[in-house]
Amino acid sequence: MCCTLLVFFVHFVVSSFEPQSAQRTQKDVQFDTAFSIHTNTPHLCGRRRTFISFLTPFYKMMRTIFSCMAVFAALTLISGCSDRIATIKVTGTITLDGQPLAGANVNFSPKVEGEGNPGFGVTDANGRYTLQTLAGAADAGTTPGEYLVTVTKTASQAPPPTSDELEEMERSGIRYDSAATAASLVPPRYGRRDESGLTALVEKGKQNVFNFDLVQ
């Protein structure tokens, strides 16, 4: 895709600055003849060719400049297309006491900093998740390495306050904390990387399917 855009972009820019031909056309002959008859002056073809010959070096210079600009812009485009990292597909299923856990946030964090890329995913109705990273393509997994895994899911314990209630709380010096109104639907330990007890070793050439059964 990027290479196709490069070819069309460079061709368009370069062709836009192609110098016009200095060859005398039939239209030129008709114009010069009519002008000579009515004004009793010699034909203009010689002067026209001289003028065009004078401008040709400038056309070539401008064409070279804009060709270089087009190539630079195209290389920048290709560089942007290749920014994504190479990843390995990672999938799995999250259950809670044997039942699929839908809407849970799954996070993989490298056990050793720099040896892997943090990945994240959300479980569907069947508890299945597909991992992805910020630097990789969507649902493309993460890079090889050893990871600590956390799983979280919260539910609101109370509806958020209305605008009038928020104004009243502000006047009373009370700060609204949305986190305080949320309850964890899984044991909190699964949300702490050093306490969850969940690990995964992502390896190249393997299936990399990690299923975790959480218990209350």
PASEBA-1860 file (N, C-alpha, C; in nm, 3 decimals):
! residues 216
1> MCCTLLVF> 0.083/-0.120/0.000/0.000/0.000/0.000/0.087/0.125/0.000 ~ 0.186/0.129/0.089/0.273/0.245/0.099/0.355/0.263/-0.027 ~ 0.403/0.152/-0.085/0.484/0.161/-0.207/0.399/0.212/-0.323 ~ 0.273/0.170/-0.329/0.183/0.218/-0.435/0.163/0.368/-0.423 ~ 0.139/0.415/-0.301/0.124/0.559/-0.279/0.250/0.634/-0.318 ~ 0.367/0.575/-0.288/0.494/0.638/-0.323/0.504/0.657/-0.474 ~ 0.473/0.551/-0.552/0.486/0.559/-0.698/0.394/0.666/-0.755 ~ 0.266/0.667/-0.714/0.172/0.765/-0.766/0.209/0.907/-0.725
9> FVHFVVSS> 0.257/0.924/-0.602/0.290/1.058/-0.552/0.408/1.118/-0.628 ~ 0.515/1.039/-0.645/0.632/1.088/-0.717/0.599/1.115/-0.863 ~ 0.522/1.026/-0.927/0.485/1.045/-1.066/0.402/1.172/-1.083 ~ 0.308/1.196/-0.993/0.223/1.315/-1.003/0.303/1.444/-0.991 ~ 0.393/1.449/-0.891/0.469/1.572/-0.869/0.564/1.599/-0.983 ~ 0.636/1.494/-1.028/0.734/1.514/-1.134/0.667/1.553/-1.265 ~ 0.555/1.486/-1.299/0.488/1.515/-1.425/0.425/1.653/-1.424 ~ 0.392/1.704/-1.303/0.331/1.836/-1.294/0.427/1.947/-1.336
17> FEPQSAQR> 0.557/1.920/-1.327/0.656/2.022/-1.360/0.735/1.986/-1.487 ~ 0.675/1.908/-1.577/0.739/1.873/-1.703/0.739/1.996/-1.793 ~ 0.854/2.040/-1.846/0.857/2.159/-1.930/0.784/2.136/-2.060 ~ 0.716/2.237/-2.110/0.645/2.227/-2.235/0.744/2.219/-2.350 ~ 0.705/2.151/-2.455/0.793/2.131/-2.569/0.819/2.261/-2.642 ~ 0.942/2.276/-2.692/0.977/2.395/-2.768/0.952/2.375/-2.916 ~ 0.898/2.259/-2.957/0.870/2.233/-3.097/0.753/2.319/-3.144 ~ 0.762/2.362/-3.266/0.660/2.450/-3.322/0.541/2.367/-3.365
25> TQKDVQFD> 0.419/2.398/-3.314/0.299/2.325/-3.348/0.227/2.392/-3.463 ~ 0.126/2.322/-3.518/0.046/2.379/-3.626/-0.025/2.504/-3.581 ~ -0.066/2.505/-3.456/-0.133/2.624/-3.403/-0.038/2.743/-3.400 ~ 0.092/2.715/-3.366/0.191/2.822/-3.368/0.206/2.881/-3.508 ~ 0.210/2.793/-3.609/0.226/2.839/-3.747/0.110/2.928/-3.788 ~ -0.014/2.884/-3.756/-0.131/2.964/-3.792/-0.129/3.099/-3.723 ~ -0.091/3.099/-3.595/-0.089/3.226/-3.521/0.017/3.320/-3.577 ~ 0.138/3.268/-3.604/0.246/3.353/-3.654/0.214/3.407/-3.791
33> TAFSIHTN> 0.151/3.324/-3.876/0.116/3.369/-4.012/0.014/3.480/-4.007 ~ -0.091/3.459/-3.924/-0.195/3.562/-3.914/-0.138/3.691/-3.855 ~ -0.054/3.678/-3.753/0.004/3.797/-3.692/0.094/3.871/-3.791 ~ 0.168/3.798/-3.878/0.259/3.860/-3.974/0.183/3.934/-4.083 ~ 0.071/3.873/-4.126/-0.007/3.936/-4.232/-0.067/4.067/-4.184 ~ -0.123/4.068/-4.064/-0.196/4.186/-4.017/-0.104/4.292/-3.960 ~ 0.015/4.254/-3.917/0.103/4.355/-3.855/0.229/4.380/-3.935 ~ 0.245/4.304/-4.047/0.362/4.320/-4.134/0.492/4.306/-4.055
41> TPHLCGRR> 0.497/4.204/-3.966/0.617/4.175/-3.888/0.658/4.032/-3.913 ~ 0.782/3.999/-3.896/0.827/3.862/-3.919/0.765/3.765/-3.819 ~ 0.773/3.634/-3.857/0.718/3.531/-3.768/0.788/3.533/-3.633 ~ 0.713/3.485/-3.532/0.764/3.489/-3.395/0.827/3.358/-3.351 ~ 0.830/3.256/-3.440/0.874/3.124/-3.394/1.016/3.127/-3.342 ~ 1.104/3.203/-3.407/1.242/3.209/-3.361/1.252/3.269/-3.224 ~ 1.178/3.379/-3.202/1.181/3.443/-3.070/1.120/3.352/-2.963 ~ 1.012/3.282/-3.005/0.947/3.195/-2.907/1.039/3.082/-2.865
49> RTFISFLT> 1.106/3.019/-2.963/1.197/2.911/-2.930/1.314/2.961/-2.844 ~ 1.361/3.082/-2.874/1.469/3.139/-2.793/1.424/3.162/-2.650 ~ 1.301/3.212/-2.635/1.249/3.239/-2.501/1.231/3.109/-2.423 ~ 1.176/3.006/-2.492/1.155/2.877/-2.425/1.288/2.813/-2.389 ~ 1.386/2.825/-2.481/1.518/2.772/-2.452/1.579/2.839/-2.331 ~ 1.550/2.968/-2.315/1.601/3.042/-2.200/1.538/2.992/-2.069 ~ 1.408/2.954/-2.077/1.338/2.911/-1.955/1.361/2.763/-1.923 ~ 1.402/2.683/-2.020/1.415/2.539/-1.999/1.503/2.504/-1.879
57> PFYKMMRT> 1.623/2.566/-1.860/1.704/2.532/-1.741/1.631/2.555/-1.610 ~ 1.546/2.659/-1.606/1.472/2.685/-1.482/1.366/2.577/-1.459 ~ 1.301/2.531/-1.569/1.206/2.422/-1.556/1.275/2.298/-1.503 ~ 1.392/2.267/-1.557/1.465/2.148/-1.513/1.506/2.159/-1.367 ~ 1.549/2.279/-1.327/1.589/2.299/-1.188/1.470/2.280/-1.094 ~ 1.355/2.340/-1.131/1.236/2.326/-1.048/1.189/2.181/-1.043 ~ 1.200/2.111/-1.157/1.159/1.971/-1.159/1.247/1.888/-1.067 ~ 1.377/1.916/-1.065/1.469/1.843/-0.977/1.438/1.869/-0.831
65> IFSCMAVF> 1.412/1.997/-0.798/1.382/2.033/-0.659/1.256/1.963/-0.610 ~ 1.151/1.969/-0.690/1.025/1.910/-0.647/1.030/1.757/-0.651 ~ 1.114/1.701/-0.736/1.132/1.555/-0.734/1.195/1.511/-0.604 ~ 1.297/1.587/-0.559/1.361/1.555/-0.431/1.264/1.568/-0.315 ~ 1.180/1.673/-0.320/1.080/1.691/-0.215/0.980/1.577/-0.215 ~ 0.941/1.531/-0.333/0.844/1.422/-0.342/0.902/1.293/-0.286 ~ 1.029/1.265/-0.320/1.093/1.144/-0.269/1.107/1.149/-0.118 ~ 1.144/1.266/-0.064/1.159/1.281/0.082/1.025/1.258/0.151
73> AALTLISG> 0.918/1.316/0.096/0.785/1.299/0.157/0.742/1.153/0.150 ~ 0.772/1.085/0.038/0.734/0.946/0.024/0.810/0.857/0.121 ~ 0.940/0.885/0.140/1.018/0.807/0.236/0.966/0.826/0.377 ~ 0.922/0.947/0.408/0.863/0.973/0.540/0.736/0.893/0.558 ~ 0.656/0.885/0.449/0.532/0.806/0.454/0.561/0.659/0.477 ~ 0.661/0.606/0.407/0.696/0.465/0.424/0.747/0.439/0.565 ~ 0.825/0.533/0.618/0.876/0.517/0.754/0.762/0.511/0.854 ~ 0.657/0.593/0.831/0.542/0.592/0.921/0.467/0.461/0.913
81> CSDRIATI> 0.466/0.399/0.792/0.394/0.274/0.776/0.464/0.158/0.844 ~ 0.593/0.172/0.869/0.670/0.060/0.925/0.701/0.080/1.074 ~ 0.629/0.172/1.139/0.656/0.200/1.279/0.609/0.088/1.372 ~ 0.509/0.010/1.330/0.453/-0.093/1.418/0.554/-0.204/1.443 ~ 0.552/-0.255/1.566/0.645/-0.361/1.602/0.589/-0.496/1.560 ~ 0.678/-0.594/1.544/0.637/-0.731/1.512/0.592/-0.799/1.640 ~ 0.473/-0.857/1.638/0.416/-0.919/1.758/0.374/-1.063/1.729 ~ 0.343/-1.135/1.837/0.297/-1.274/1.830/0.156/-1.280/1.889
89> KVTGTITL> 0.066/-1.347/1.819/-0.072/-1.352/1.863/-0.084/-1.423/1.998 ~ -0.159/-1.361/2.090/-0.182/-1.416/2.224/-0.331/-1.412/2.253 ~ -0.387/-1.525/2.289/-0.530/-1.534/2.321/-0.548/-1.618/2.446 ~ -0.671/-1.626/2.492/-0.700/-1.708/2.609/-0.841/-1.685/2.657 ~ -0.875/-1.750/2.767/-1.008/-1.739/2.826/-0.995/-1.715/2.976 ~ -1.078/-1.625/3.027/-1.082/-1.595/3.170/-1.214/-1.647/3.227 ~ -1.204/-1.727/3.331/-1.324/-1.775/3.400/-1.315/-1.740/3.549 ~ -1.430/-1.729/3.610/-1.438/-1.703/3.754/-1.521/-1.815/3.816
97> DGQPLAGA> -1.455/-1.896/3.898/-1.520/-2.014/3.957/-1.580/-2.102/3.847 ~ -1.506/-2.115/3.736/-1.549/-2.204/3.628/-1.644/-2.142/3.527 ~ -1.689/-2.018/3.551/-1.784/-1.953/3.460/-1.712/-1.843/3.380 ~ -1.744/-1.831/3.250/-1.680/-1.726/3.169/-1.700/-1.587/3.231 ~ -1.593/-1.510/3.234/-1.598/-1.375/3.291/-1.595/-1.274/3.176 ~ -1.711/-1.214/3.149/-1.722/-1.118/3.039/-1.689/-0.977/3.086 ~ -1.635/-0.897/2.995/-1.608/-0.756/3.025/-1.494/-0.732/3.122 ~ -1.405/-0.828/3.136/-1.290/-0.812/3.226/-1.171/-0.755/3.149
105> NVNFSPKV> -1.092/-0.674/3.217/-0.970/-0.617/3.159/-0.852/-0.708/3.191 ~ -0.783/-0.751/3.085/-0.667/-0.840/3.101/-0.542/-0.762/3.062 ~ -0.442/-0.763/3.149/-0.319/-0.689/3.123/-0.197/-0.778/3.143 ~ -0.109/-0.774/3.044/0.020/-0.842/3.052/0.128/-0.736/3.071 ~ 0.208/-0.747/3.176/0.320/-0.655/3.197/0.449/-0.736/3.207 ~ 0.556/-0.691/3.141/0.682/-0.768/3.142/0.732/-0.791/3.284 ~ 0.772/-0.914/3.312/0.826/-0.944/3.444/0.956/-0.869/3.467 ~ 1.037/-0.857/3.361/1.161/-0.779/3.366/1.146/-0.662/3.270
113> EGEGNPGF> 1.164/-0.543/3.319/1.146/-0.424/3.236/1.238/-0.429/3.115 ~ 1.178/-0.400/2.998/1.255/-0.401/2.874/1.254/-0.533/2.802 ~ 1.205/-0.639/2.867/1.200/-0.771/2.805/1.054/-0.806/2.771 ~ 1.001/-0.736/2.673/0.863/-0.754/2.633/0.793/-0.620/2.623 ~ 0.669/-0.625/2.576/0.587/-0.505/2.562/0.453/-0.524/2.633 ~ 0.411/-0.428/2.714/0.283/-0.441/2.784/0.169/-0.465/2.684 ~ 0.083/-0.560/2.719/-0.031/-0.591/2.634/-0.161/-0.584/2.713 ~ -0.270/-0.567/2.640/-0.400/-0.554/2.708/-0.509/-0.611/2.619
121> GVTDANGR> -0.621/-0.647/2.682/-0.736/-0.697/2.609/-0.859/-0.697/2.699 ~ -0.976/-0.717/2.639/-1.102/-0.721/2.713/-1.175/-0.848/2.673 ~ -1.228/-0.919/2.772/-1.296/-1.045/2.744/-1.434/-1.022/2.684 ~ -1.472/-1.115/2.595/-1.606/-1.107/2.536/-1.706/-1.185/2.621 ~ -1.823/-1.211/2.566/-1.929/-1.278/2.643/-1.889/-1.419/2.684 ~ -1.795/-1.479/2.612/-1.750/-1.614/2.645/-1.623/-1.614/2.729 ~ -1.582/-1.496/2.775/-1.462/-1.486/2.856/-1.333/-1.489/2.776 ~ -1.344/-1.485/2.644/-1.225/-1.496/2.559/-1.165/-1.357/2.534
129> YTLQTLAG> -1.034/-1.349/2.537/-0.964/-1.222/2.510/-0.858/-1.243/2.402 ~ -0.824/-1.135/2.335/-0.715/-1.131/2.237/-0.628/-1.013/2.272 ~ -0.501/-1.039/2.292/-0.410/-0.935/2.341/-0.363/-0.844/2.226 ~ -0.329/-0.720/2.261/-0.266/-0.628/2.168/-0.180/-0.528/2.246 ~ -0.094/-0.457/2.175/-0.008/-0.357/2.237/-0.033/-0.222/2.171 ~ 0.014/-0.116/2.236/-0.001/0.018/2.179/0.085/0.034/2.054 ~ 0.199/-0.034/2.050/0.291/-0.018/1.938/0.267/-0.117/1.825 ~ 0.178/-0.213/1.845/0.151/-0.314/1.743/0.014/-0.297/1.682
137> AADAGTTP> -0.017/-0.386/1.588/-0.148/-0.382/1.523/-0.256/-0.432/1.619 ~ -0.381/-0.399/1.586/-0.493/-0.438/1.671/-0.506/-0.590/1.678 ~ -0.526/-0.642/1.799/-0.546/-0.785/1.823/-0.432/-0.871/1.769 ~ -0.310/-0.815/1.766/-0.195/-0.887/1.710/-0.105/-0.945/1.817 ~ -0.144/-0.937/1.944/-0.064/-0.996/2.049/0.047/-0.904/2.100 ~ 0.154/-0.965/2.148/0.266/-0.888/2.203/0.397/-0.958/2.164 ~ 0.507/-0.909/2.216/0.639/-0.964/2.182/0.677/-1.075/2.280 ~ 0.772/-1.162/2.242/0.812/-1.271/2.332/0.866/-1.219/2.465
145> GEYLVTVT> 0.842/-1.297/2.570/0.892/-1.261/2.702/0.807/-1.323/2.811 ~ 0.853/-1.305/2.933/0.780/-1.356/3.049/0.698/-1.241/3.108 ~ 0.569/-1.267/3.132/0.478/-1.161/3.174/0.406/-1.195/3.305 ~ 0.376/-1.090/3.381/0.287/-1.100/3.496/0.150/-1.052/3.449 ~ 0.046/-1.126/3.485/-0.088/-1.100/3.432/-0.181/-1.053/3.543 ~ -0.261/-0.952/3.511/-0.364/-0.904/3.605/-0.499/-0.905/3.535 ~ -0.603/-0.927/3.614/-0.740/-0.928/3.563/-0.826/-0.844/3.656 ~ -0.898/-0.749/3.600/-0.985/-0.662/3.681/-1.121/-0.648/3.616
153> KTASQAPP> -1.221/-0.629/3.700/-1.355/-0.596/3.653/-1.428/-0.529/3.767 ~ -1.486/-0.415/3.739/-1.557/-0.340/3.844/-1.699/-0.311/3.800 ~ -1.783/-0.287/3.898/-1.922/-0.249/3.873/-1.956/-0.133/3.964 ~ -2.033/-0.040/3.913/-2.070/0.077/3.992/-2.167/0.037/4.103 ~ -2.138/0.082/4.225/-2.226/0.052/4.338/-2.342/0.151/4.346 ~ -2.324/0.267/4.286/-2.429/0.369/4.292/-2.421/0.453/4.166 ~ -2.535/0.505/4.119/-2.531/0.590/4.000/-2.453/0.718/4.029 ~ -2.389/0.773/3.928/-2.314/0.898/3.949/-2.407/1.011/3.986
161> PTSDELEE> -2.359/1.107/4.061/-2.443/1.218/4.104/-2.483/1.306/3.986 ~ -2.599/1.372/4.001/-2.643/1.465/3.897/-2.561/1.593/3.905 ~ -2.580/1.681/3.807/-2.506/1.808/3.806/-2.540/1.893/3.928 ~ -2.667/1.890/3.969/-2.707/1.967/4.089/-2.640/1.910/4.213 ~ -2.633/1.777/4.220/-2.569/1.714/4.336/-2.419/1.743/4.339 ~ -2.356/1.745/4.220/-2.214/1.777/4.213/-2.187/1.920/4.260 ~ -2.274/2.014/4.220/-2.258/2.153/4.263/-2.274/2.165/4.415 ~ -2.370/2.091/4.471/-2.391/2.095/4.615/-2.270/2.036/4.688
169> MERSGIRY> -2.212/1.927/4.633/-2.094/1.867/4.694/-1.975/1.962/4.687 ~ -1.964/2.035/4.575/-1.853/2.129/4.561/-1.865/2.243/4.660 ~ -1.988/2.293/4.679/-2.009/2.401/4.778/-1.980/2.353/4.919 ~ -2.002/2.223/4.942/-1.978/2.169/5.076/-1.834/2.124/5.095 ~ -1.753/2.140/4.991/-1.613/2.099/5.002/-1.593/1.950/4.991 ~ -1.690/1.879/4.934/-1.679/1.734/4.919/-1.635/1.703/4.777 ~ -1.532/1.622/4.764/-1.481/1.586/4.632/-1.537/1.450/4.591 ~ -1.592/1.446/4.470/-1.649/1.321/4.420/-1.540/1.230/4.366
177> DSAATAAS> -1.537/1.108/4.412/-1.439/1.009/4.369/-1.513/0.894/4.304 ~ -1.502/0.885/4.169/-1.576/0.780/4.098/-1.526/0.641/4.136 ~ -1.397/0.629/4.168/-1.342/0.498/4.204/-1.403/0.445/4.333 ~ -1.443/0.536/4.421/-1.498/0.495/4.549/-1.636/0.435/4.534 ~ -1.703/0.464/4.420/-1.838/0.412/4.398/-1.836/0.283/4.318 ~ -1.715/0.231/4.288/-1.705/0.109/4.209/-1.661/-0.007/4.297 ~ -1.720/-0.122/4.271/-1.686/-0.243/4.347/-1.621/-0.343/4.253 ~ -1.520/-0.413/4.300/-1.452/-0.514/4.220/-1.535/-0.640/4.214
185> LVPPRYGR> -1.553/-0.692/4.093/-1.629/-0.815/4.076/-1.540/-0.939/4.081 ~ -1.410/-0.917/4.095/-1.317/-1.027/4.114/-1.233/-0.994/4.237 ~ -1.178/-1.092/4.303/-1.093/-1.064/4.419/-0.985/-0.962/4.384 ~ -0.967/-0.857/4.465/-0.872/-0.750/4.433/-0.730/-0.797/4.407 ~ -0.692/-0.913/4.462/-0.554/-0.959/4.444/-0.521/-0.984/4.296 ~ -0.624/-1.016/4.217/-0.598/-1.041/4.074/-0.566/-0.913/3.997 ~ -0.588/-0.799/4.059/-0.558/-0.673/3.994/-0.421/-0.619/4.030 ~ -0.346/-0.692/4.114/-0.212/-0.648/4.154/-0.110/-0.746/4.097
193> RDESGLTA> -0.019/-0.693/4.015/0.074/-0.778/3.939/0.162/-0.865/4.026 ~ 0.195/-0.817/4.147/0.284/-0.894/4.234/0.208/-0.992/4.323 ~ 0.074/-0.988/4.318/-0.005/-1.075/4.403/-0.100/-1.165/4.327 ~ -0.118/-1.140/4.199/-0.219/-1.216/4.125/-0.183/-1.364/4.111 ~ -0.053/-1.394/4.104/-0.011/-1.532/4.085/-0.031/-1.581/3.942 ~ -0.067/-1.490/3.849/-0.090/-1.527/3.710/0.032/-1.488/3.626 ~ 0.084/-1.581/3.552/0.202/-1.555/3.468/0.180/-1.615/3.329 ~ 0.259/-1.566/3.234/0.252/-1.617/3.097/0.388/-1.604/3.032
201> LVEKGKQN> 0.428/-1.706/2.960/0.554/-1.704/2.886/0.521/-1.706/2.737 ~ 0.535/-1.591/2.674/0.505/-1.578/2.531/0.630/-1.619/2.453 ~ 0.613/-1.719/2.364/0.727/-1.772/2.289/0.697/-1.774/2.140 ~ 0.798/-1.745/2.063/0.785/-1.748/1.918/0.770/-1.893/1.871 ~ 0.677/-1.915/1.778/0.656/-2.049/1.725/0.562/-2.134/1.807 ~ 0.508/-2.081/1.918/0.414/-2.155/2.003/0.272/-2.101/1.983 ~ 0.172/-2.173/2.038/0.033/-2.132/2.026/0.002/-2.008/2.111 ~ 0.066/-1.999/2.228/0.049/-1.884/2.318/-0.098/-1.858/2.352
209> VFNFDLVQ> -0.162/-1.964/2.402/-0.299/-1.954/2.453/-0.291/-1.969/2.605 ~ -0.337/-1.866/2.675/-0.326/-1.865/2.822/-0.465/-1.850/2.882 ~ -0.509/-1.956/2.948/-0.640/-1.958/3.014/-0.619/-1.945/3.165 ~ -0.699/-1.862/3.227/-0.687/-1.840/3.372/-0.823/-1.857/3.438 ~ -0.828/-1.943/3.541/-0.951/-1.964/3.616/-0.935/-1.895/3.752 ~ -1.007/-1.789/3.771/-1.002/-1.714/3.897/-1.098/-1.777/3.996 ~ -1.063/-1.765/4.123/-1.150/-1.819/4.228/-1.178/-1.709/4.330 ~ -1.301/-1.714/4.383/-1.340/-1.615/4.484/-1.268/-1.641/4.617
END
